[in-house]
Amino acid sequence: MDATLGSGAPGATAPDRAGSSTAVADDAIPPAAVHHRPVVTGLRLSAFGAHRGAVLALGPVTFLAGPSGSGKSQVLAAYEALAGLGAGATLEEAFPDPTGRIPDRALPDGQGRRGFRIGCTVDGPAGPVRLDLAVQAEPTLRIVGERLAADGQILLATALRDPGRRSVQASWLTGGAVGVTRAPLPDDRLGTALLPLRVAGSTAGQRQVLAAAEQVVVALRSAFSCDPRPDRMRAPVLPGEGRLLGDCANLADVLRRTRHECGTRHALLAAAARTGCAGPVEGLDVRAPAHGPVTAVLDRGRAGPATELGRLGAGELRFLALALVLLTGPGVLAMDPAAELLSARQALTVLADGFDRDLDRRQSAELLRLALLSCGRGHVRLLAAVGEEAAAAGRATPGVTVVDLRP
């Protein structure tokens, strides 16, 4: 992979910026168990913002802890960017502010180039597969190196050979008499995501490449970034598809849908509301006049009139939205999972910044319980940035991985 991205680029020597038992050296991560659903089990921020040489092991429930400025949001941004690239996004779409991702205090090389490096490990039926990416952010945003590897064997490698062309030279394993196939790939898209369109799968080597690439793409695409915004959730909303947006502004419309189509999950959410919302809660209901906006309410039963969600506190609204995300699936979320694989064979990864923001201890505890319940079944995984109180609860809870970051 190209290593000429300036002194702050991937490959530059720098101290590890993530410190705990779950932020460890690459070769210290133990072999993972076989995952029947492709999942991201490790993130590498070799040179990304505040992070240098950080390797983060991810479990079914992972909390990112650390003081302000430790890079919790940057970890989530790196995962979200990889997810976008896996879904076919361009670099500009995945990194709208690429210069903000250049490592701190990075100096340009002799040609004025600076960039960053990130990567991940994806476990699944094909075994652990590594994806590493080198991105040039200045003076032109482009991919200058990509590597896909499994079992110590490089399956795909790209490199920038001619800076004057908007392409990289790619080579991937073919096997047989040919050995490898070489061809140009665009420098603004993830080559791994393009392989299923370029590789025939007629040899054992090609099938190995396809299995690894498809495993990575499926895992990356199965991600939903969520940060509920109470200020956008209070007003009634027009009826729509009933797919929850990342800011959860259309929560009322989604509750309208789940009430009719997902009775079991809706009942679980109503049960959670009894713990996370003040006062008696008989259930969750909606008011949806014909051709009018939808209003969600807490049914108070005999205790009194229903309470519109718009009158709830910020913590209650965030709690309800996050509980819904943990209890539901891709079909109710505004995301685009891999269509070539049944949803039952995919694991949804929820990315949540400020997971415990505005929540009290009781609400945080209930969300943690729901996360362990949902993630324990293998259908959902959670990667969340949390405050110290939630992190302490996670450290004391079996099944929770806490990654301690430091500035």
C-alpha positions in Angstrom: 0.0 0.0 0.0 1.2 3.5 -0.7 3.0 5.0 2.3 3.8 8.5 0.9 1.1 10.5 2.6 3.2 12.7 4.8 4.5 12.2 8.3 1.1 11.8 9.8 0.0 9.2 7.3 -0.6 5.6 8.0 2.6 3.8 8.5 4.2 6.7 10.5 5.5 5.7 13.9 3.3 7.1 16.7 2.1 5.9 20.1 -1.1 4.0 20.6 -3.9 6.5 21.4 -6.4 3.9 22.7 -5.7 2.4 26.0 -7.4 -0.5 27.8 -7.6 -4.2 27.7 -9.7 -3.9 24.5 -7.4 -1.6 22.6 -4.5 -3.8 21.9 -1.8 -4.6 19.4 -3.0 -6.4 16.2 -1.3 -9.7 17.0 -2.7 -9.7 20.5 -6.3 -10.1 19.5 -7.2 -13.8 20.1 -8.7 -15.9 17.3 -12.4 -15.2 17.1 -15.1 -17.8 17.3 -16.8 -18.8 14.1 -19.5 -16.2 13.2 -22.4 -17.5 11.1 -23.4 -13.9 10.4 -20.6 -11.5 9.0 -19.7 -9.0 11.8 -17.0 -6.4 12.3 -14.9 -7.7 15.2 -12.1 -5.1 15.1 -11.4 -1.6 14.0 -7.9 -0.2 13.1 -7.4 3.5 13.2 -3.8 3.5 12.1 -3.7 7.2 11.5 -7.1 8.9 11.9 -7.8 12.2 13.6 -6.6 11.9 17.2 -5.8 8.2 16.8 -2.4 6.7 15.9 -1.9 2.9 15.9 -5.2 2.2 17.6 -6.7 -1.3 17.3 -10.1 -1.8 18.9 -11.6 -5.2 19.5 -15.4 -5.1 19.2 -17.8 -7.4 21.0 -21.6 -7.8 20.6 -22.0 -4.8 23.0 -19.1 -2.4 23.0 -19.0 0.9 24.9 -16.5 3.6 23.9 -15.4 5.5 27.1 -13.1 8.4 27.7 -13.0 12.1 28.4 -14.0 14.8 25.9 -11.4 14.9 23.1 -10.4 11.2 23.4 -11.8 10.4 20.0 -15.0 8.4 20.7 -17.0 10.2 18.0 -14.1 9.6 15.5 -14.2 5.9 16.1 -17.9 5.9 15.2 -17.2 8.2 12.2 -14.5 5.7 10.9 -16.9 2.8 11.2 -19.7 4.8 9.5 -17.4 5.8 6.7 -16.4 2.2 6.1 -20.0 1.2 6.1 -20.8 3.8 3.5 -18.0 2.7 1.3 -19.1 -0.9 1.6 -22.6 0.2 0.4 -21.1 1.8 -2.7 -20.7 5.4 -1.5 -17.9 7.5 -3.0 -15.1 8.9 -0.9 -16.7 12.4 -0.9 -19.9 10.9 0.4 -18.2 8.8 3.1 -15.8 11.6 4.1 -17.5 14.9 3.7 -14.7 16.6 5.7 -11.6 14.6 4.8 -9.1 17.2 6.1 -10.7 16.8 9.5 -9.7 13.1 9.5 -6.0 13.8 8.9 -3.9 12.8 11.9 -3.2 15.5 14.4 0.0 17.5 13.6 0.5 15.5 10.4 3.0 17.2 8.0 2.7 17.0 4.2 5.3 15.2 2.2 7.4 16.8 -0.5 4.5 16.8 -2.9 2.0 18.4 -0.4 0.2 15.1 0.3 -1.5 14.2 3.6 -4.0 11.5 4.4 -5.2 8.8 6.8 -5.4 5.1 7.3 -8.3 3.0 8.7 -9.3 -0.7 8.5 -11.4 -3.4 10.0 -11.5 -7.1 10.6 -14.7 -9.0 9.6 -15.5 -12.4 10.9 -17.9 -14.8 9.3 -18.2 -18.1 7.4 -15.0 -17.2 5.4 -13.1 -16.7 8.7 -11.4 -13.5 9.8 -10.9 -11.1 6.8 -8.8 -7.9 7.1 -9.5 -4.8 5.1 -7.1 -1.9 5.2 -7.4 1.4 3.4 -5.1 4.3 2.8 -6.8 7.6 1.8 -5.1 10.7 0.4 -7.1 13.8 1.7 -4.8 16.5 0.3 -4.4 17.9 -2.3 -6.9 15.5 -3.9 -9.2 13.1 -2.1 -8.5 9.6 -3.4 -7.8 6.0 -2.4 -4.1 5.3 -2.8 -4.0 1.9 -1.3 -6.3 -0.9 -0.3 -5.7 -4.5 0.9 -8.0 -7.4 1.5 -6.4 -10.4 3.2 -7.3 -13.6 4.9 -5.2 -16.3 6.6 -2.1 -14.2 5.9 -2.8 -14.3 2.2 -3.4 -11.0 0.2 -6.6 -11.4 -1.8 -6.7 -7.9 -3.2 -4.1 -5.1 -3.3 -4.3 -1.7 -5.0 -1.8 1.0 -5.4 -1.6 4.5 -6.9 0.8 4.2 -9.9 0.1 7.3 -11.9 -1.1 10.4 -9.9 -2.3 11.9 -13.1 -5.0 9.2 -13.6 -8.2 8.8 -11.5 -7.6 5.1 -11.0 -5.5 2.7 -8.9 -3.8 -0.4 -10.2 -5.5 -3.5 -8.6 -4.4 -7.1 -8.5 -6.5 -9.9 -7.0 -6.0 -13.6 -6.5 -7.0 -15.8 -9.4 -5.2 -19.0 -8.8 -4.3 -21.7 -11.3 -1.9 -20.9 -14.1 -2.7 -17.1 -14.1 -2.0 -16.5 -10.4 -3.3 -12.9 -10.2 -5.5 -10.7 -12.3 -4.5 -7.0 -12.8 -6.9 -4.2 -13.8 -7.5 -0.5 -13.0 -10.2 0.4 -10.4 -11.6 3.9 -9.7 -9.8 5.7 -6.9 -12.9 7.1 -5.3 -14.7 3.8 -4.4 -13.9 0.8 -2.3 -12.4 -1.8 -4.5 -13.6 -4.7 -2.3 -17.2 -3.6 -3.0 -16.6 -3.7 -6.7 -15.0 -7.2 -6.8 -18.4 -9.1 -7.1 -18.9 -7.2 -10.4 -15.4 -8.0 -11.7 -14.6 -11.5 -10.5 -16.2 -14.5 -12.3 -15.7 -17.0 -9.6 -14.6 -19.7 -12.0 -11.4 -20.8 -10.0 -10.9 -21.7 -6.4 -8.8 -18.5 -5.9 -11.5 -16.3 -7.4 -14.2 -18.0 -5.2 -12.0 -17.3 -2.1 -11.7 -13.6 -3.1 -15.5 -13.4 -3.7 -16.3 -15.0 -0.4 -14.0 -12.7 1.5 -15.2 -9.6 -0.3 -18.9 -10.4 0.1 -18.4 -11.1 3.8 -16.9 -7.7 4.3 -19.5 -5.9 2.3 -22.4 -7.6 4.0 -21.0 -6.8 7.5 -20.3 -3.2 6.6 -23.6 -2.5 5.0 -25.5 -3.9 8.0 -24.9 -0.7 10.0 -27.4 1.9 11.3 -26.1 5.2 12.7 -28.5 6.6 15.3 -28.5 9.8 17.4 -32.0 10.6 18.5 -32.8 14.4 18.4 -35.6 15.1 20.9 -36.1 18.6 19.4 -37.1 17.0 16.1 -39.2 14.2 17.6 -41.9 16.3 19.4 -44.0 17.5 16.4 -46.6 15.3 14.7 -45.3 13.8 11.4 -46.9 12.9 8.1 -47.4 9.2 7.5 -44.7 7.6 5.4 -42.9 4.4 4.9 -42.5 3.9 8.7 -38.7 3.4 8.5 -36.9 5.1 11.3 -34.5 7.9 10.4 -31.1 8.3 12.1 -32.3 11.3 14.1 -35.6 9.5 14.9 -37.6 12.5 13.9 -40.3 10.2 12.5 -40.6 8.1 15.6 -44.4 8.5 15.7 -44.8 7.2 12.1 -42.6 4.2 12.9 -44.7 3.4 16.0 -47.8 3.6 13.8 -46.3 0.9 11.7 -44.9 -1.4 14.4 -48.2 -1.3 16.2 -49.9 -3.0 13.2 -47.1 -5.1 11.7 -44.8 -6.0 14.6 -47.1 -6.8 17.5 -44.5 -8.7 19.6 -41.8 -6.1 19.3 -44.3 -3.3 19.9 -45.3 -5.0 23.1 -41.7 -5.3 24.2 -41.2 -1.6 23.5 -44.3 -0.8 25.6 -42.9 -2.9 28.4 -39.6 -1.0 28.2 -41.6 2.3 28.3 -43.0 1.3 31.7 -39.5 1.3 33.0 -38.0 4.3 31.2 -40.9 6.8 31.3 -42.3 8.6 34.3 -45.7 7.7 35.6 -48.0 4.7 34.8 -47.7 3.4 31.2 -50.4 1.0 29.9 -49.0 1.0 26.3 -47.9 3.0 23.3 -50.5 4.2 20.9 -50.8 6.6 18.0 -53.4 9.1 16.7 -53.5 9.0 12.9 -56.5 10.9 11.4 -57.1 10.2 7.7 -54.6 12.1 5.6 -53.3 13.9 8.7 -50.2 13.9 10.7 -49.4 11.1 13.1 -49.1 11.7 16.9 -47.6 9.1 19.2 -48.9 8.9 22.8 -48.3 7.1 26.0 -51.5 5.3 27.1 -51.9 6.0 30.8 -54.8 3.5 31.2 -57.2 4.3 34.1 -54.6 6.7 35.6 -55.5 9.5 33.3 -55.5 10.8 29.7 -52.8 9.8 27.3 -49.7 11.9 27.1 -48.4 12.9 23.7 -44.7 12.1 23.1 -44.1 15.8 22.4 -44.7 16.5 26.1 -42.1 14.0 27.3 -38.6 14.9 28.5 -35.5 14.7 26.3 -34.3 11.6 28.2 -37.7 9.8 27.7 -37.7 10.5 24.0 -34.1 9.3 23.5 -34.8 6.3 25.6 -37.9 5.3 23.5 -36.1 5.8 20.2 -33.0 3.8 21.3 -35.1 1.0 22.7 -37.0 0.8 19.4 -33.8 0.5 17.5 -32.5 -2.3 19.7 -35.8 -4.2 19.5 -36.4 -3.9 15.8 -34.6 -4.9 12.6 -33.4 -3.5 9.3 -36.9 -3.6 7.8 -38.0 -0.8 10.2 -34.8 1.3 9.9 -33.9 3.7 7.1 -30.9 1.6 5.9 -30.0 -0.5 2.9 -28.7 -3.9 4.0 -27.2 -6.4 1.5 -30.0 -7.6 -0.6 -28.1 -10.7 -1.7 -28.3 -12.3 1.7 -31.4 -13.1 3.8 -31.9 -10.7 6.7 -31.8 -13.7 9.1 -28.2 -14.3 7.9 -27.1 -10.7 8.7 -26.3 -9.0 12.0 -27.4 -5.3 12.4 -24.7 -3.1 14.0 -26.2 0.0 15.7 -23.8 2.9 15.9 -24.8 5.3 18.7 -23.0 8.5 19.7 -23.9 9.8 23.2 -25.8 6.6 23.9 -26.6 7.6 27.5 -27.0 11.3 26.8 -29.9 12.9 28.8 -30.7 9.5 30.4 -31.0 8.8 34.1 -29.5 5.7 35.8 -32.7 3.7 35.5 -33.1 4.4 31.8 -29.5 3.6 31.1 -29.8 0.3 33.0 -32.9 -0.7 31.0 -31.2 0.1 27.6 -28.2 -1.9 28.7 -30.5 -4.8 29.5 -32.2 -4.5 26.2 -28.9 -4.4 24.4 -27.7 -7.5 26.1 -31.0 -9.2 25.3 -31.0 -8.3 21.6 -27.3 -8.7 21.0 -27.2 -12.0 22.9 -29.2 -13.6 20.1 -26.7 -12.6 17.5 -29.0 -10.5 15.3 -27.9 -7.1 16.7 -24.6 -5.6 17.8 -24.1 -2.3 19.5 -21.1 0.1 19.3 -21.8 3.2 21.4 -20.0 6.2 22.9 -21.0 6.6 26.5 -20.3 8.7 29.6 -18.3 7.5 32.6 -21.3 6.3 34.6 -22.6 4.1 31.8 -19.0 2.9 31.2 -18.7 1.9 34.8 -21.9 -0.1 34.6 -20.6 -1.8 31.5 -17.3 -2.8 33.1 -19.3 -4.5 35.9 -21.6 -6.3 33.4 -20.6 -9.6 31.8 -20.9 -9.5 28.0 -20.0 -5.8 27.6 -16.7 -4.8 26.1 -15.5 -1.4 27.2 -12.9 0.4 25.2 -11.2 3.1 27.2 -9.8 5.9 25.1 -7.5 8.7 26.3 -6.7 12.0 24.6 
